[in-house]
Amino acid sequence: MSYLEEIQVKNLDHLGIVAGLIDEIGIVKIINNKLGIDVREKISAGTVVKSILINGLGFVSRPLYLFSQFFQDKAIEKLLGERIKPDYLNDDKIGRVMDELYKYGLNDIFIEVVLEVIKKFEIDLKYSHLDSTSFHLDGEYKREEDKEKQEEEKIIKERPIFIKKGYSRDHRPDLKQCVLDLITSQDGDIPLFVRVGDGNESDKAVFGKVLVEFKKQIKFDSIMVCDSALYGQENLQLIQHLKWITRVPMTIKKAKELVQNIEVEEVKDEDKEKRSDLNLESYTWKEEIVTYGGIKQTWLIVLSEKRQKSDLEKLEKQLSQEEKKSQKFLKEIQSEEFEHPQAARYKLKAINKKLRLLEIKEVELIETYSKKKEKIYKMISLIIKKGEEISRKTKEAGKFILATNLVEENKLEASEILITYKNQQSTERGFRFLKDPLFFTDSFFVEKPERIETMLFLMSLCLLIYNLGQRELRNCLKRVKKGINNQVGKVTLRPTLRWIFQCFQGIHYVILNGVKQIVNLTEERRFILSLLPASCQRYYL
């Protein structure tokens, strides 16, 4: 045997960090306990799930039918265990495991993983955030929809989802889709609850039910934060025993009146520094006690200077565009010949429906004769501004209302309500991660709705692993008061885990004459590993 034939080089890169986080959580053990271990199988269901999660966080944008290829150049025995071969991870095996996961209950498995994470990593659950997004899909996904009784079913459904067209957050109304509801912690954006819904599902119809189910599944005292889709009389009655913060839709009459008539309070000099420290210097607000839907609430009417400036600029732009449009309409109606006065006024009414800030008003209807000596009517009109509408929009500019049922002895500071709602972007960050083109959303090649649900469950586990790793790293950097260089060479205490993954590119697992070793482990990489859980370090040190 030649010298070169005695050397084996496999890529490890950042995948040891991913594998270590999976081990630290105990995902393989949880899956195997749920699904069982068949001694005849070369690889357990838990290890298959681990391999899917490693693949999902490999950021190579390969669908699952190229799954075994992903591990061809990887240190698979180091990552998954001795005697594990890439060809064990074929599409038949992955499909069987996905079906077993679905049959057992995706929600039950996810909740057990979450509870383990909460306990082990001491996740602060004072605030939880709910939002939803849609994933568009190719394919037919035909089902017997005449058997569907959505309004009568529980929020955790026994039937598979319906893949169908609905409101698309991806701006692809031409494609069928499914919906993902996600609840995350404010502490580290950790996914706490995931639910996959039908493509035409309405947030307003299910958000209240989602929160009730979440509280049944995970029993702790958390303040739920959600956008205006939650705010409706039916939902408020449904969640009256929960604590919540949400935004009030401006379609509610009381909200319109307050925004139009109330003046937000001036900031006192002694409060300016405090608001600056909280990054709220551009906000002012006023509190009101309101009863809506039979629930006593605190409404916080907020004015954002930045948003006000943006809204006023949009209003000016809209006014300018309508002026051009109305000039065209004016020319059109004044040049047209009408057989009857009613026809002219009907045309004017139809035109005005297309305008929001301006109005074309009839000045005079002239009776005259056409070239054929037939009696006709011509309209003289002019353009006027809708003063009340423009004034209303000007007063509303930059204002929004936040509501909470935490009143009296449970009352929150106004600044805390506002900061907490601003952190609603934690779920949006999760959606950006799941929809990243480098992530394996391209894996939606599966033909059954059950597989779609299972894929989203696995993707959500990837999000949990990623955010947990990022949280642990940032917390450790904060404790040791030492940063690391980011992409542009500046020291930061809040690096993204994706950047850390990039920093670990080029680490290899080498077997030379039977001796196994890790190469390219620099001092900087060793320092980063010292900040991560011990299970991550074992793959490198």
N, C-alpha and C positions, 0 to 999 in steps of 0.2 A: 504493500500500500504506500502510495507517495505521501509526502508531507502535507500537500494541499488536500488530499482526500481525508486527512485526519482532523480537518477544521470544519466546524459548522458555525455559521453566523446567522442569527435570527434577529428580527427587529423587535424591540421592546417598547421604545419611545415612551409615550405617556400612558400606555395601556396598563402598566403596573399600578399607576395611581387609580385608574378606574376599577381595576380588579380589587385593589385594596379597600376602596370605599364600599364595594359590593360585599366583601368579606366582613368589614367592620359593622355593616348594618345587619348582616346575617341573612341575606336574601336567599342564598342557595339552601340553607337549612330550612327556612320557612316554606319554600316551594316544595322541597322533598318531604317535609312533614305533612303538607297538605295533599300532595299527589301520590306520595308513596315512592318507594324505590323497588324496581324490578331487578333482581340479581342477574337476570338474563341479558339486560341491556348493557351495552358498552359504555353508555354515558347517561347520567341521571337527568331528570327533567330540570332540577335546580341548576345543574351545570350548563344545560342547553340555554336556559334563561340568562345565566351569567354571560354566556358567549354572545347572545343577542344584544345584551346591554353593552358589552365591550365593543361589538360591531357598531351599535348605534352611536356610541361616543367616540368612534374612531374618526369621524368626520371625513369619510371618503366618498359619500354620495353613491353607494352601491346598493341596489335592491337585494332582497333576501335570496333571490335565485342565484346570485353571485356570492353567496355567503361563505361557502367553503374556500373560495378563492381568496377572500379577505385574510384567512389564517394561514395561507400557504407560506408566506414569508415571515410569519410572526412566531414568537416563542410560545407556542400553544401549550406545550407541556408545563412551562413555567406559569402560564396564566390560568390554565384550566385543570392541570393535574397530570401526573405521570401516565404514560401510555395512551393519552388522548390524542387522536389523529384528526387532521382536518376533514377527512372523508366521513367521519362519524357525524359531522354537522351537515347532513344533506337535507334537501328540501322536504323529503318525506318525514324525517325525524322532527324537524322544526314544526311542520304542519300538525303532526300528532300532538306535540307538546302544547301548541297554541290551542288546539281543540280541547285538550284536557284542562287547560287553564280556564277556558270559557265555561266548560261544563261544571267545574268546581264552583266558580263564582269569582269574577274579576274583582268585584267590590270588596268581598271578604278578604281576599289576599292583599289588596292594596291597603286596606285599613290596618291589617296586622303589621305590615311593613312600616306604616306611618306611626303606629303606636310604639313600635320598637325604637324608631328614630327619635320621637318625642322624649321618650324615657331616657335613652342612652345619651343623647346630645343636649338634653335640657332646653328644648325649644320653647321660647317664650310665646305663649298663646293668648296674650291679652287681646290682640286684634287678629282677625282673619278676613281675607278679601275674596269676594266671589265675582267672577266675570265669565263670559262665554265667547267662543269663536267658532268659525265654521271651517271645515276642510272639504275642498271640492275634490270630486272623484270621477274617474272615467269608468265606463261600463254601464250595463243595463240594471243589474241588481233588482230584478223583477220579483215581486212578492204578491200574495193575495191580499190586496189592500182593503177588500170589502170586509174582511174580518177584523179590521183595525177599530179599536174603541179607545182612542188615546185619552179622552177626558175621564174615563172610568178607571184607568190603570194607575197603579202605584208608580212613584217616581223611580224606584229601582225595579225595572221591568223584567218579567220572566221571558218575554219574547225578544227576538233580535230587533235591532233598530231598522227603520225604513230609510233607505237611501233615496232621497228625492230632492227636487228643487225647493229653494226657500230663500230667505234673505241672506245674501252672500257678503260676508265681511271681506272676502278676497276680490270682490267686484267681478265675479264670474257667474252672473245669474243664469247663464246658458247651461251650466253644468249642475249635475246632481251633487248632493253634499250630505255630510252628517255634522252634528253640532257637538262641541266639547264644552262642558261646564267644569270650571276649575276653581277650587278654593285653596289659597296659599296663606302661609303665615306671614305676618309683617316682619318677623325675625328671620331673615335669610331667604325669604321667598320660597319656603319649603312647601311643596304640594301636600295638602292634607286630605283632599277629597277630589275624586275625578269621576265624572259621569258622562257617558256618551249618549246623545239623544238623536231623534229623527231629524232629517234635513230641513223640514218645514216647521220645526219647533219654535215657539215664541218665548223669549226670555221672560216676558211679563207673566206668562202662564205657568212657568215652572220654577222661577227663582225662589219663591216662598217655600215651595215643596222641597226644593234642594236643601235649603237651610234647615228645615225641620228634620229631614232625613240625616243630614250631617250631624246635627246635635244628638240624634238617636245613636248614631254609629260611634261617635267620639264624644264621650261625656266629660266636658270641661266648660268652664265659664269664660267664653270668648265673646268679644264684641264684634259682630259681623258688619262688614263694610261692603257696600254694593253701589252700583250706579242707579240711575233713575228708573230702570226697568223693574226694580223691586217695589217702587213706591206706587201703590194702588190700594184701595180700600180692602179688597179681598186678601191681598198678600199681607197687609198690616194686621188684619184679624188673625191670619194664619200664624204669624210670627210674634204675636203680642207678648208671649212669655220669653222671648229672646231679647238680647240687647243688640241694637243695631244703629248704624250711621249710614245715611244714603243721601242722594241728591234729589231734590223735589223737581218734578217736571214742570215746565212753565205753561203747560196746558191747563193746570189747575187754577181756577178763578182766584182763590185766595193768594196764590203765589204771584199772579199777575198784578193784583192790587198792591201787594207789599212792595214789589220791585218798582212799581210806578210812583208810589206815594211816600215810601219811607226814606229817610236820609240816614246814611251810615254815619257812625260816630267819628268825630275827629280824633286823631291819635294824640294823646297827651305826651308832653315832652319826656316824662319819666318812663313812658312805655316804648318810646322809639328805639332805644338801645336794646331792650328785651326782644322786640320784634325783629330787629336786625340780627341778633344772635340766633333766632329761630328761622332765619331766612324768610321772614314774612313782612319785610318792610314795605312791600308794594301792595299790601292788603289792608283794607279796613272793613269793619263789620258792625252789625247790630243784632242783638238777640231779641226774639219774640217768643212768647209761650202760645202755642196754637193747639187746638184739638181738631184732629182730622181722622176720619174713619173710626171715631170713638176712642182714639188713642191720644193721650196728652203728650205733647212733644215740645222740644226746643227747636225753633227754626233759627238758623244763623244766616242772615242776609249778608252776603259777602260782595265786596267790590274789589276787583283786581285791576290795578292801573295798567298793567301790560295788556290784559285782555280787553280793557276798555279802549285802549288806543287801537288795538287790532280790529275790534268791532266797529269803531267809528270809521276807520279806513275802509272796511268792507262796505259800510253803509254809503260812504261817498262814492265808491266804485259802482255800487248797485244803482245809485241815483244817476250817475253819469251814463251808465248803460241804458237805463230806462228812458232817459231824455232822448237818446239817439233812436231808440225803438219807437217812442211815442211820436217823434217828428215824422217818422216813416208812416205810422198809422194815421196821423193827422192829414198828411198829404193824400193818403189813400182814400180816406172817408170824404174829404172835401172835394175830391175829383170824381167821385162816384155819383151816378144818377139813380135815384130810387123811384119806384112806381108809387109807393105809399109812404106816408110819414112813419108808420109803424115799422116798415122795413129798415128805414134809416136808423131809428132808435134801437131796433134789435141788433143791428150791426155795431152800433156804438157800445151797447151793453156787452157784446161778445168781446170787443177790443179791450174794454176796461177790465175784464176778467183776467187778462194777460198782464196787467200792470199792478204793482204793489204800492209804489210810493207816489205815483203820478196818476192823474185822471184827465181824460179828454172830455170836456164839458160842452154841451150844446149851447150855442149862443143864439142861433136863429135857423129856422128851417124855411128856405125860400121856395115858393112855388113858381115854376117856370115851364118852358116848353123845349122839347128836344128838336133836333134838326128835322125829324119826321113829323113835327107839329103835335107830338104827344105830350100830355101833361106829365111833368116829372118834379121831383123834389131834390134840392141840394142842401147840404148841411154846412153851415158856418160854425166852427168850433174852435176852442183854444185849449191849451195844456195848462193845468193847474197842479200844484203840489198838494198831496194829502197831508196837510199840516199835522193832524192828530196822529197819523201813523208814523210820520217821521219823528215827531216828538216822543212817541211811545218807544220807538227803537233807540232813540238817543238816550232816554232815561234808563233803558234796560242794558245799554252797552256796558260790558264788563261785570255785570251782576249775575250771581247765581245763589241758590238757596240750598243749604245743607240741613238735614233734619236728623234728630236722634230722639229715642224714647227714654234717654237717660236724663231724668229731671229730678229736681229736689235733692234728696240725700245722695243720689247716684250721679249728680250733675258733673259734667266734664267742663274744663276750661275751653273757651271758644278757640284758643290757639291750638289746643290738642285735637279738637274736632277737625279743624282745617288741615293740620299736618297729617292726621290719620287718613283723611280722604285723599289727600295728594298722593299718599303711598298706595293708592289703588292701582298704580302702574305696576305693582309687583306681579299681578296676574298678566298684564300686557307684556312684561318682560318674558314671562313663561311662554306666552303664545309666540313671541318672536323667535324664541329658542326652538320651539317645536316646528316652526315653519321655515327655519333656516334651510336654504337649498343644499347645504352640506350635511344636513341631518338626513335620517332615512325616511322622510315622508314620501320619497319616491317609491317606497316599498308597498305602496297601496295598489299593488298588482293583484292582491288576493280577491277572489270572486265572491266570497260569502260575506254578508254583513257581520256574522259572528267573528270572522277573522279581522274585519276592520276594527271592531270594538277591542279585540285582543291586541291588535297592533297599537292602538292609541293607549291602551293600558301599559304596554311595554315602553312606549315613547314617554309616557308620564313618569315611569320609573327612572328612565334616563334623566329626565328633568330633575327628579328628586335627588339622584346621585350627584349630578352636576352642581346644583345649588347648595347641597349639603357640603360638598368639598370646598366650594368657594367660600361659604360661611365659615368653615373651620379654619381655612387658611387666613382669611381676613381677621378673624378673632385672635388668632395666634400672633399675627403681625402687630396687632394693637397691643397685646399683652407684653411682647418683647420690645415694643417701641422701636422697631427697626423695619424699614421698608425694603422693597426690591425694585429694580429698574423695570419700567414698563416699555412699551414698544418704541417710544421716542427717547428712551434713555433717562427719563425722569424718575426719581424715587417716589414710590407710592405705597400706601398702606392698604389700598383697595384694588389689587390687580384682579383681572378676570381670570377664571380658571382656564378659559380658552387660550389666553396668553401663556399661562403656565404649561399647558399642553404643548404649545409651540416651542417653549424653552426646552422641552424634553425630547425634541426630535433628534434622532441620531444616536440614541442609546441602544446598544446591541447586547444580545445574550450570546456569548461565544463559548463553544465547547472545543477545547484544544487538547488532543490526546486524552480525552475522557475527563479533563478538568473543566468545570463550568465556572464562568465568571462574567461579570457585567463590565462593559467598557464604556468610556466617555462620560463617566460620572464625575463632573467637575465639582469644585467647592460650592459654587452657587447652587447647583442642583442638589447637593447634599444639604445645604442650608434650607432650601425649600422643602425637602423631604422631612427635615426635622420639625417642620410646622404642621405636617399632615399626620393623620392617625397612624399608629404603629403598624397596622395591617398594610398600609401603602409602602412603608419603609422595607418590609420583609421582601418585597419583589425586587428591590435594588441593592440592599445592603447585606 
